[in-house]
Amino acid sequence: MKRSLKAVAVQGLVLAFLVTMVGAALAAGEETTAPGAPDQPTLEPGDGANASSGADAVVPAKHRVRQRIKNKGEEFRVRLEERLGAEFEGENEEGEFEDENEDEAEFEGENEEQAREAPKGLSNRIARLEAEVVKNPGDAKLLWKLAVAYRAAGEYDKAISVLKELQQLSTDGAKVAVALALCLRAKGDAEAALTELEQLGTTVPGAVYAYRAILKEELGELEGAVGDMEDAVSTSPDEKDLYEKLGELYEKAGKREGVKVFIRGKKMTFDVQPVIMQGRTMVPVRAIAEALGAQVEWDEDTRTVVVLKGDKAVLVPVGSPQARVNGAEVALDVPAVIVGNRTLIPLRFVSESLGAFVDWFETGQVVVIN
């Protein structure tokens, strides 16, 4: 009997130990699979989550694309596409279809709850527009609204078909061409998208130039991409992200070396090229100052450059670590030097002394003065 009791006690201890170990293992398993755990990917709508719902087919395109952004270059492209869509697609015109404003707000919004509600609202909008088009075939305004709705839903083939019909109706060529390019690019046909945009000629907004550059980059036409992006910054000189992208294109096209200076979007040319000395960009003073609306004089006796603009007078003696702005002494990081019969002075100093703002983009060595 004692031996039996002892055996039962031992078995009980073993069972208790096993239960404890199994419980600990289960708890550890729950922790490693908890939402947000470092090693566990979190599925987002459109990436496999709720795949059986069928809703992804009508989730607005902008939400699906954002979920797949992988790098900085792609982020720039998506922002550009959204901007083009906003500029050329616009909102409901003249208050028409006011009952659909709520639907449109749902699928244009950034809120997650709005995004979840978007499929129903967008589907309803498409159905209503399709019915209206049946009643009013050839109505360019209705067809445009339907094309915009199809694109928002990611139904690119349908959008392209409607846009081709609009082209035959001789409606706003630029608006239709941009929308076609966006749809064609979304389908993976960058070449056809570029063809649509190149038919617009050269008097287009900066965003169109920039998108043409993006398409050419995808097609490996880097020289053309650089040219279009230079046109983009010339048309939209205050948009810093365009200069940043231009610098990336310079590097891809093998134009890494050499400082490129843009004043109000215009690329400067110099008979003596800018150089970097002791970490400072040195530029021919006359070219920069005159582009900023200043006058430049040379005092041979004192070997001093005199820059005049309005009530400002900037004196820069060659070789001196000091300059004067309206009589006040200012220290220079690098003294002015003469190279090839041209006086080079620190670009930031002369630009900011004349009231301009300077930005430097290391990639591509791009200097922007506005």
C-alpha positions in Angstrom: 0.0 0.0 0.0 2.8 2.4 0.9 4.5 1.6 -2.4 1.3 2.3 -4.3 0.7 5.6 -2.6 4.2 6.6 -3.3 3.8 5.7 -7.0 0.6 7.7 -7.2 2.3 10.7 -5.7 5.2 10.5 -8.1 2.8 10.2 -11.1 0.9 13.3 -9.8 4.1 15.3 -9.6 5.0 14.3 -13.1 1.6 15.2 -14.4 1.7 18.6 -12.7 5.1 19.3 -14.3 3.8 18.3 -17.7 0.7 20.6 -17.4 2.9 23.5 -16.3 5.3 23.0 -19.3 2.4 22.7 -21.8 0.8 25.8 -20.4 4.0 27.8 -20.7 4.6 26.6 -24.3 1.0 27.7 -25.3 1.5 31.1 -23.7 4.8 31.5 -25.5 3.1 30.6 -28.8 0.4 33.2 -28.2 3.0 35.9 -27.6 5.0 35.2 -30.7 1.9 35.3 -32.9 0.3 38.4 -31.3 -0.7 41.2 -33.6 2.2 43.6 -34.2 4.9 41.1 -33.0 8.2 42.1 -34.6 8.7 38.9 -36.6 5.1 38.6 -37.8 4.0 40.6 -40.9 0.6 42.4 -40.6 -1.6 41.9 -43.6 -3.3 45.0 -45.0 -6.4 45.1 -47.2 -5.4 44.2 -50.7 -2.4 42.2 -49.7 -4.2 39.0 -48.8 -6.3 40.1 -45.8 -10.0 39.5 -46.2 -9.2 37.9 -49.6 -12.5 36.0 -49.6 -14.6 39.2 -49.3 -14.3 40.1 -52.9 -14.2 43.8 -51.9 -10.6 44.4 -53.2 -11.9 44.6 -56.8 -13.6 47.9 -56.1 -11.4 49.4 -53.4 -10.3 52.9 -54.8 -7.0 52.6 -56.7 -5.2 55.2 -54.6 -5.6 53.1 -51.4 -4.4 49.9 -53.1 -1.4 51.6 -54.6 -0.4 53.2 -51.3 -0.4 49.8 -49.6 2.2 48.6 -52.1 4.7 51.6 -52.0 8.1 50.1 -51.5 10.7 52.8 -52.1 11.2 56.6 -52.3 11.1 56.7 -56.1 7.8 54.9 -56.1 6.5 57.2 -53.5 7.3 60.2 -55.7 5.5 58.6 -58.7 2.4 57.9 -56.6 2.3 61.5 -55.3 2.7 62.8 -58.8 -0.1 60.5 -60.1 -2.4 61.8 -57.3 -1.5 65.4 -58.1 -2.3 64.8 -61.8 -5.5 63.2 -60.9 -6.5 66.1 -58.7 -5.5 68.7 -61.3 -7.1 67.1 -64.3 -10.0 65.1 -62.9 -11.3 67.6 -60.4 -14.4 67.5 -58.3 -18.0 67.3 -59.3 -18.7 70.1 -61.7 -21.4 72.7 -61.4 -23.0 70.9 -58.5 -24.2 68.0 -60.7 -24.8 64.6 -59.0 -24.7 66.3 -55.6 -26.2 63.2 -54.0 -22.9 61.5 -54.8 -20.7 63.9 -53.0 -20.8 61.7 -49.9 -19.7 58.7 -51.9 -16.9 60.6 -53.5 -15.7 61.9 -50.1 -15.6 58.3 -48.8 -13.3 57.0 -51.5 -11.1 60.2 -51.7 -10.6 60.3 -47.9 -7.6 59.0 -46.0 -9.4 57.7 -43.0 -9.4 53.9 -42.7 -13.1 53.7 -41.9 -13.8 55.8 -45.0 -11.6 53.4 -47.0 -13.6 50.4 -45.8 -16.8 52.1 -46.8 -15.5 53.2 -50.2 -16.2 50.1 -52.3 -20.0 50.4 -51.7 -20.1 54.1 -52.4 -17.9 53.8 -55.5 -19.9 50.9 -56.9 -23.1 52.8 -56.4 -21.6 55.8 -58.2 -20.5 53.8 -61.1 -23.9 52.1 -61.4 -25.7 55.4 -61.4 -23.3 56.9 -64.0 -23.6 53.9 -66.3 -27.4 54.3 -66.2 -27.2 58.0 -67.0 -24.8 57.3 -69.9 -27.3 54.8 -71.3 -30.0 57.5 -71.2 -27.6 60.2 -72.6 -25.1 58.5 -74.9 -22.4 60.9 -76.2 -22.7 63.2 -73.2 -19.1 64.2 -72.7 -19.5 65.4 -69.2 -21.2 62.1 -68.1 -18.6 60.0 -69.9 -15.8 61.9 -68.2 -17.3 61.3 -64.7 -17.7 57.6 -65.6 -14.0 57.4 -66.7 -12.9 59.0 -63.5 -15.0 56.6 -61.4 -13.7 53.6 -63.3 -10.1 54.7 -62.8 -10.8 55.2 -59.1 -12.1 51.7 -58.9 -9.1 50.3 -60.7 -11.2 49.2 -63.7 -8.6 50.6 -66.1 -9.8 48.8 -69.3 -13.2 50.3 -68.9 -11.8 53.7 -68.1 -9.6 53.5 -71.2 -12.5 52.6 -73.4 -14.5 55.5 -72.2 -11.6 57.9 -72.6 -11.0 56.8 -76.2 -14.6 57.6 -76.8 -14.1 61.0 -75.4 -11.1 61.6 -77.7 -13.4 61.0 -80.6 -15.8 63.6 -79.2 -13.0 66.2 -79.4 -13.3 67.1 -75.7 -10.4 68.6 -73.6 -7.4 66.9 -75.2 -5.0 67.5 -72.3 -7.4 66.3 -69.7 -8.2 63.1 -71.6 -4.6 62.4 -72.5 -3.4 62.7 -68.9 -6.2 60.4 -67.7 -5.3 57.9 -70.4 -1.7 58.0 -69.5 -2.5 57.3 -65.8 -4.7 54.3 -66.7 -2.2 52.9 -69.3 0.7 53.2 -66.8 -1.4 51.5 -64.1 -1.9 48.6 -66.6 1.9 48.4 -67.1 2.1 50.0 -70.5 4.5 52.9 -69.9 5.3 53.3 -73.6 1.6 53.9 -74.6 1.2 56.3 -71.6 4.2 58.3 -72.7 2.9 58.5 -76.3 -0.3 60.0 -75.0 1.6 62.7 -73.0 4.0 63.5 -75.8 1.2 64.4 -78.1 0.4 67.3 -75.8 3.5 69.3 -77.0 5.6 71.5 -74.8 3.1 73.9 -73.2 2.0 71.7 -70.3 2.0 72.0 -66.5 5.2 71.0 -64.6 3.5 67.8 -63.2 3.0 66.6 -66.8 6.7 67.2 -67.7 7.6 65.3 -64.5 5.4 62.4 -65.3 6.8 62.2 -68.8 10.3 62.0 -67.1 9.1 59.2 -64.8 7.8 57.2 -67.8 11.0 57.7 -69.7 13.0 56.6 -66.7 11.0 53.4 -66.6 11.7 52.9 -70.3 15.4 53.5 -69.9 15.4 56.8 -71.8 17.5 58.6 -69.2 18.6 61.6 -71.3 15.0 62.3 -72.2 14.0 61.9 -68.6 16.6 64.5 -67.5 15.3 66.9 -70.2 11.7 66.6 -69.2 12.5 67.0 -65.5 14.5 70.1 -66.2 11.4 71.4 -68.0 9.3 70.5 -65.0 11.4 72.5 -62.6 11.5 75.4 -65.1 7.7 75.4 -65.1 7.3 74.8 -61.3 10.4 76.3 -59.8 9.2 76.2 -56.1 8.6 72.5 -55.9 11.6 71.0 -54.1 10.8 67.4 -54.7 11.2 67.9 -58.5 14.8 69.1 -58.0 15.4 66.1 -55.7 14.2 63.7 -58.4 16.1 65.6 -61.0 19.3 65.0 -59.0 18.6 61.3 -58.9 18.1 61.3 -62.7 21.4 63.1 -63.2 23.1 60.3 -61.3 21.4 57.6 -63.2 22.3 59.3 -66.5 26.0 59.5 -65.5 25.9 63.3 -64.8 26.9 63.0 -61.2 29.9 65.4 -61.5 29.7 69.1 -61.8 27.5 71.5 -59.8 24.2 72.4 -61.5 22.7 75.7 -60.5 19.1 76.7 -61.0 17.7 80.2 -60.4 13.9 80.3 -60.3 13.9 77.0 -62.2 16.2 78.2 -65.0 19.4 76.1 -65.3 22.4 78.4 -65.4 25.3 78.2 -67.9 28.7 79.5 -67.0 31.9 80.1 -69.0 33.8 79.1 -65.9 32.1 76.2 -64.1 31.2 76.3 -60.4 33.6 74.4 -58.1 33.4 73.1 -54.6 36.2 74.5 -52.3 36.5 73.5 -48.7 32.9 72.3 -48.7 31.5 75.5 -50.3 30.1 76.0 -53.8 32.0 78.8 -55.5 30.3 80.4 -58.6 31.1 83.3 -61.0 29.7 86.2 -59.2 28.5 88.2 -62.2 26.4 85.4 -63.7 24.6 84.7 -60.4 24.2 88.4 -59.3 22.8 89.5 -62.7 20.4 86.6 -62.7 19.1 87.8 -59.4 18.6 91.3 -60.8 21.8 92.9 -59.3 24.5 95.0 -61.0 28.2 94.0 -60.7 31.2 96.3 -60.7 34.9 95.6 -60.4 37.2 97.9 -58.5 40.6 97.2 -60.0 42.6 99.3 -57.4 41.3 97.3 -54.4 40.6 94.1 -56.4 37.0 94.1 -55.0 33.8 92.9 -56.5 30.9 95.3 -55.8 27.3 93.9 -56.1 24.4 96.4 -56.0 20.7 95.7 -55.8 18.2 98.2 -54.5 19.4 99.4 -51.2 21.9 96.6 -50.8 25.7 96.9 -51.5 27.9 93.8 -51.2 31.7 94.3 -51.3 33.9 91.2 -51.7 37.7 91.7 -51.9 39.5 88.9 -53.7 41.5 86.8 -51.3 40.0 88.3 -48.1 38.2 86.3 -45.5 36.0 89.3 -44.9 33.2 90.9 -47.0 30.9 93.8 -46.3 27.1 94.0 -46.6 25.8 97.5 -46.4 29.0 98.4 -44.4 28.7 95.6 -41.9 31.6 93.2 -41.9 30.8 89.5 -42.7 33.1 86.5 -42.4 33.5 84.3 -45.4 34.1 80.6 -45.1 36.1 80.7 -48.3 37.6 83.9 -49.8 36.8 85.0 -53.3 39.2 83.7 -56.0 39.9 84.5 -59.6 39.7 81.5 -62.0 39.9 81.9 -65.8 39.5 85.7 -65.5 36.2 85.3 -63.5 35.8 86.1 -59.8 34.3 83.1 -57.9 32.6 83.8 -54.6 30.6 81.5 -52.2 27.2 81.0 -53.8 25.2 80.9 -50.6 26.7 84.1 -49.3 26.0 86.2 -52.4 22.5 84.7 -52.9 21.4 85.2 -49.4 22.9 88.7 -49.2 20.6 89.6 -52.1 17.5 88.2 -50.4 17.3 84.8 -52.1 16.9 81.3 -50.6 19.4 78.5 -51.4 18.8 74.8 -51.2 21.5 72.1 -51.9 20.7 68.6 -53.0 23.8 66.3 -52.7 22.5 63.7 -55.1 23.3 65.0 -58.5 25.0 68.1 -57.0 22.0 70.5 -57.5 21.8 74.0 -56.2 18.4 75.8 -56.2 18.1 79.5 -55.7 14.7 81.1 -55.4 
